[in-house]
Amino acid sequence: WDFIDLVNKHGIAWHEKTLGQLFCDDSAQQIVDMLVDECEKGNVAFRLRSEVLSVAKDDTGFTLELNGMTVGCEK
């Protein structure tokens, strides 16, 4: 239900079809825009065309080895 609350918070109109399927009244692009907006608020960095070589959990979060760089995130 957290996701539906987020959709409502962003003012995206939606409706339910059979078997609980949820659809935007207008365009699915609204969901993409919402997710990008939320990522920007959280200072998320998008790494396109990056291969994840490994993921390791440590005391503070996670470390990812990508092709050409190491990135980390907190829990």
TORNU-712489 format. One record per residue: z, x, y of N, C-alpha, C, CB in turn. Coordinates in Angstrom, 1 decimal, padded with zeros to 4 digits. Atoms other than C-alpha are relative to their C-alpha. Glycine has a CB too. Layout:
% residues N
+--------+--------+--------+--------+--------+--------+--------+--------+--------+--------+--------+--------+
:    npz :    npx :    npy :   capz :   capx :   capy :    cpz :    cpx :    cpy :   cbpz :   cbpx :   cbpy :
+--------+--------+--------+--------+--------+--------+--------+--------+--------+--------+--------+--------+
:      Z :      X :      Y :      Z :      X :      Y :      Z :      X :      Y :      Z :      X :      Y :
...
+--------+--------+--------+--------+--------+--------+--------+--------+--------+--------+--------+--------+
This chain:
% residues 75
+--------+--------+--------+--------+--------+--------+--------+--------+--------+--------+--------+--------+
:    npz :    npx :    npy :   capz :   capx :   capy :    cpz :    cpx :    cpy :   cbpz :   cbpx :   cbpy :
+--------+--------+--------+--------+--------+--------+--------+--------+--------+--------+--------+--------+
:  000.0 :  000.8 : -001.2 :  000.0 :  000.0 :  000.0 :  000.0 :  000.9 :  001.3 :  001.2 : -000.9 :  000.0 :
:  000.0 : -000.9 : -001.2 :  000.4 :  003.0 :  002.3 : -001.4 :  000.1 :  000.6 :  000.5 :  001.4 : -000.4 :
:  001.4 : -000.1 : -000.5 : -003.4 :  003.3 :  002.5 : -000.4 : -001.3 :  000.7 : -001.0 :  000.2 : -001.2 :
:  000.3 :  001.3 : -000.7 : -003.8 : -000.4 :  003.4 :  000.7 :  000.0 :  001.4 :  000.3 : -001.2 : -000.9 :
: -000.7 : -000.1 : -001.3 : -001.2 :  000.1 :  006.1 : -000.7 :  000.9 :  001.0 :  001.5 :  000.4 : -000.2 :
:  000.7 : -000.9 : -000.8 : -003.1 :  003.0 :  007.4 : -001.3 : -000.6 :  000.5 : -000.3 :  001.3 : -000.7 :
:  001.3 :  000.7 : -000.4 : -006.4 :  001.0 :  007.5 :  000.3 : -001.0 :  001.0 : -000.6 : -000.7 : -001.3 :
: -000.4 :  001.0 : -001.0 : -004.6 : -001.8 :  009.3 :  000.4 :  000.7 :  001.4 :  001.1 : -000.8 : -000.5 :
: -000.4 : -000.7 : -001.2 : -003.1 :  000.7 :  011.8 : -001.2 :  000.4 :  000.8 :  000.9 :  001.2 : -000.4 :
:  001.2 : -000.5 : -000.7 : -006.6 :  001.9 :  012.7 : -000.9 : -001.2 :  000.4 : -000.8 :  000.9 : -000.9 :
:  000.7 :  001.2 : -000.4 : -007.7 : -001.7 :  013.2 : -001.3 : -000.2 : -000.7 : -000.3 :  000.1 :  001.5 :
:  001.2 :  000.2 :  000.8 : -010.3 : -001.7 :  010.4 :  000.2 : -001.3 : -000.7 : -000.2 :  001.2 : -001.0 :
: -000.1 :  001.3 :  000.7 : -011.0 : -005.2 :  009.2 : -000.6 :  000.2 : -001.4 : -000.9 : -001.1 :  000.8 :
:  000.5 : -000.2 :  001.4 : -011.4 : -005.5 :  005.4 :  000.3 : -001.4 : -000.7 :  000.8 :  001.1 : -000.7 :
: -000.2 :  001.2 :  000.8 : -011.5 : -008.1 :  002.7 :  000.0 :  000.4 : -001.5 : -001.2 : -001.1 :  000.2 :
: -000.1 : -000.3 :  001.4 : -010.8 : -008.3 : -001.0 : -001.0 : -000.8 : -000.8 :  001.5 : -000.3 : -000.5 :
:  001.0 :  000.6 :  000.9 : -013.4 : -009.1 : -003.6 :  000.7 : -000.2 : -001.4 : -001.3 :  000.7 : -000.2 :
: -000.6 :  000.3 :  001.3 : -012.8 : -009.8 : -007.3 :  000.7 :  001.3 : -000.5 : -001.1 : -000.4 : -001.0 :
: -000.8 : -001.1 :  000.6 : -010.4 : -007.6 : -009.3 :  000.6 :  001.0 :  000.9 : -000.9 :  000.8 : -000.9 :
: -000.7 : -000.8 : -001.0 : -008.7 : -006.3 : -006.2 : -000.8 :  001.0 :  000.7 :  001.1 :  000.7 : -000.7 :
:  000.9 : -001.0 : -000.8 : -011.7 : -004.4 : -004.8 :  000.1 : -000.3 :  001.4 : -001.4 : -000.1 : -000.6 :
: -000.1 :  000.1 : -001.5 : -011.3 : -003.8 : -001.1 : -001.2 :  000.6 :  000.7 :  001.3 :  000.7 :  000.5 :
:  001.2 : -000.5 : -000.7 : -014.2 : -003.5 :  001.3 :  000.2 : -000.2 :  001.5 : -001.2 : -000.8 : -000.5 :
:  000.0 :  000.1 : -001.4 : -014.6 : -002.9 :  005.0 : -000.9 : -001.2 :  000.4 : -000.5 :  001.3 :  000.7 :
:  000.8 :  001.0 : -000.5 : -015.9 : -005.9 :  006.9 : -001.3 :  000.5 :  000.7 :  000.7 : -000.9 :  001.0 :
:  001.1 : -000.6 : -000.7 : -018.2 : -003.6 :  008.9 : -000.7 :  001.1 : -000.8 :  000.4 :  000.5 :  001.4 :
:  000.6 : -001.2 :  000.6 : -018.9 : -000.1 :  007.5 :  001.0 :  000.9 : -000.6 : -000.9 :  000.7 :  001.0 :
: -000.8 : -000.9 :  000.7 : -017.4 :  002.3 :  005.1 :  000.2 :  001.3 :  000.9 : -000.5 :  000.4 : -001.4 :
: -000.1 : -001.1 : -000.9 : -018.0 :  004.9 :  007.8 :  001.3 :  000.0 :  000.8 : -001.2 :  000.1 :  001.0 :
: -001.2 :  000.2 : -000.7 : -014.9 :  003.5 :  009.5 :  001.2 :  000.7 : -000.8 :  000.4 : -001.5 :  000.2 :
: -001.0 : -000.6 :  000.8 : -012.8 :  004.8 :  006.6 : -000.1 :  001.5 :  000.1 : -000.2 : -000.4 : -001.5 :
:  000.2 : -001.5 : -000.2 : -014.4 :  008.3 :  006.9 :  000.5 :  000.4 :  001.3 : -001.5 :  000.3 : -000.2 :
: -000.5 : -000.3 : -001.3 : -013.7 :  008.3 :  010.6 :  001.5 :  000.0 :  000.1 : -000.6 : -001.0 :  001.0 :
: -001.5 :  000.1 :  000.0 : -010.1 :  007.2 :  010.0 :  000.6 :  001.2 : -000.7 :  000.4 : -001.3 : -000.8 :
: -000.6 : -001.2 :  000.8 : -009.5 :  010.0 :  007.4 : -000.2 :  001.3 :  000.8 : -000.7 :  000.1 : -001.3 :
:  000.2 : -001.2 : -000.8 : -011.0 :  012.6 :  009.7 :  001.0 :  000.0 :  001.2 : -001.5 :  000.1 :  000.6 :
: -000.9 :  000.2 : -001.1 : -008.9 :  011.3 :  012.6 :  001.4 :  000.4 : -000.5 :  000.0 : -001.4 :  000.5 :
: -001.4 : -000.3 :  000.5 : -005.7 :  011.6 :  010.4 :  000.1 :  001.5 : -000.3 :  000.3 : -000.9 : -001.2 :
:  000.0 : -001.4 :  000.3 : -006.7 :  015.1 :  009.3 :  000.1 :  000.8 :  001.3 : -001.3 :  000.4 : -000.8 :
: -000.1 : -000.7 : -001.3 : -007.2 :  016.2 :  012.9 :  001.5 : -000.1 :  000.5 : -000.9 : -000.6 :  001.0 :
: -001.4 :  000.1 : -000.4 : -003.7 :  014.9 :  013.7 :  000.9 :  001.0 : -000.8 :  000.5 : -001.4 : -000.2 :
: -000.8 : -000.9 :  000.9 : -002.3 :  017.0 :  010.8 : -000.5 :  001.5 :  000.1 :  000.0 : -000.4 : -001.3 :
:  000.6 : -001.4 : -000.1 : -004.3 :  020.2 :  011.9 : -000.6 :  000.5 : -001.3 :  001.1 :  000.9 :  000.4 :
:  000.7 : -000.3 :  001.2 : -006.3 :  020.1 :  008.7 : -001.2 :  000.8 :  000.4 : -000.3 : -001.2 : -000.8 :
:  001.2 : -000.7 : -000.2 : -009.0 :  022.7 :  008.5 : -000.9 : -000.3 : -001.2 :  000.2 :  001.6 :  000.1 :
:  000.9 :  000.3 :  001.0 : -012.1 :  021.7 :  006.6 : -000.7 :  001.3 : -000.4 : -001.1 : -001.0 :  000.4 :
:  000.7 : -001.2 :  000.5 : -013.6 :  024.5 :  004.4 : -001.1 : -000.5 : -000.8 :  001.0 :  000.9 : -000.8 :
:  001.2 :  000.5 :  000.7 : -017.1 :  023.5 :  003.5 : -000.6 :  001.2 : -000.8 : -001.0 : -000.7 :  000.9 :
:  000.7 : -000.9 :  000.8 : -019.1 :  025.3 :  000.8 :  000.9 :  001.2 : -000.4 : -001.2 :  000.6 :  000.8 :
: -000.9 : -000.9 :  000.5 : -016.0 :  027.1 : -000.4 :  000.3 : -000.2 : -001.5 :  001.3 :  000.0 :  000.9 :
: -000.4 :  000.1 :  001.4 : -015.3 :  027.8 : -004.0 :  001.5 :  000.3 : -000.2 : -000.9 :  000.9 : -000.9 :
: -001.4 : -000.3 :  000.3 : -011.7 :  027.5 : -005.1 :  000.1 :  000.8 : -001.3 :  000.8 : -001.3 : -000.1 :
: -000.1 : -000.9 :  001.2 : -011.0 :  030.5 : -007.4 :  001.3 : -000.2 : -000.7 : -000.2 :  001.4 :  000.5 :
: -001.3 :  000.2 :  000.6 : -007.3 :  029.8 : -007.9 :  000.9 : -000.7 :  000.9 :  000.6 :  001.4 : -000.4 :
: -001.1 :  000.7 : -000.8 : -004.3 :  027.7 : -006.8 :  001.3 :  000.4 : -000.6 : -000.2 : -001.6 : -000.1 :
: -001.3 : -000.4 :  000.5 : -000.8 :  029.0 : -007.1 :  001.1 : -000.7 :  000.8 :  000.2 :  001.6 :  000.1 :
: -001.2 :  000.6 : -000.6 :  002.5 :  027.3 : -006.3 :  001.0 :  001.0 :  000.3 :  000.6 : -001.2 : -000.8 :
: -001.1 : -001.0 : -000.3 :  005.2 :  029.3 : -004.5 :  001.1 : -000.8 :  000.6 : -000.6 :  001.1 :  001.0 :
: -001.2 :  000.6 : -000.5 :  008.5 :  028.6 : -002.8 : -000.2 : -000.9 :  001.2 :  001.0 :  001.1 :  000.4 :
:  000.2 :  000.8 : -001.2 :  007.0 :  027.2 :  000.4 : -001.1 : -001.0 : -000.1 : -000.3 :  000.9 :  001.1 :
:  001.2 :  000.9 :  000.1 :  003.9 :  025.4 : -000.9 : -001.0 :  000.5 : -001.0 : -000.6 : -000.3 :  001.3 :
:  001.1 : -000.4 :  000.9 :  000.6 :  026.5 : -002.3 : -000.8 :  001.0 :  000.7 : -000.8 : -001.2 : -000.4 :
:  001.0 : -001.0 : -000.5 : -001.8 :  029.4 : -001.9 : -001.3 : -000.2 : -000.8 :  000.6 :  001.5 : -000.2 :
:  001.3 :  000.2 :  000.6 : -005.5 :  029.0 : -002.6 : -000.8 :  001.2 :  000.3 : -000.7 : -001.3 :  000.5 :
:  001.0 : -001.1 : -000.2 : -007.9 :  031.8 : -003.2 : -001.4 : -000.6 :  000.0 :  000.1 :  001.1 : -001.2 :
:  001.4 :  000.5 : -000.2 : -011.3 :  030.9 : -001.9 : -001.0 :  001.1 : -000.1 : -000.2 : -000.9 :  001.3 :
:  001.0 : -001.1 : -000.1 : -014.5 :  032.8 : -002.0 :  000.0 :  000.6 :  001.4 : -001.4 : -000.5 : -000.4 :
: -000.1 : -000.7 : -001.3 : -013.8 :  035.2 :  000.9 :  001.2 : -000.1 :  000.8 : -001.1 : -000.5 :  000.8 :
: -001.2 :  000.2 : -000.8 : -010.4 :  034.1 :  002.0 :  001.1 : -000.6 : -000.8 : -000.2 : -000.8 :  001.3 :
: -001.1 :  000.6 :  000.6 : -006.9 :  033.1 :  001.1 :  000.6 : -000.9 :  001.0 :  001.1 :  001.1 : -000.4 :
: -000.6 :  001.0 : -000.9 : -005.3 :  030.0 :  002.6 :  001.2 : -000.6 : -000.7 : -001.0 : -001.2 :  000.3 :
: -001.2 :  000.6 :  000.5 : -001.9 :  028.4 :  002.2 :  000.3 : -001.3 :  000.7 :  001.1 :  001.0 :  000.2 :
: -000.5 :  001.3 : -000.6 : -000.2 :  025.1 :  002.8 :  001.5 : -000.2 : -000.4 : -000.8 : -001.2 : -000.4 :
: -001.4 :  000.3 :  000.3 :  003.4 :  024.0 :  003.0 :  000.1 : -001.3 : -000.8 :  000.8 : -000.1 :  001.3 :
: -000.3 :  001.3 :  000.8 :  005.0 :  021.3 :  000.8 :  000.1 : -001.1 :  000.9 :  001.2 :  000.2 : -000.8 :
+--------+--------+--------+--------+--------+--------+--------+--------+--------+--------+--------+--------+
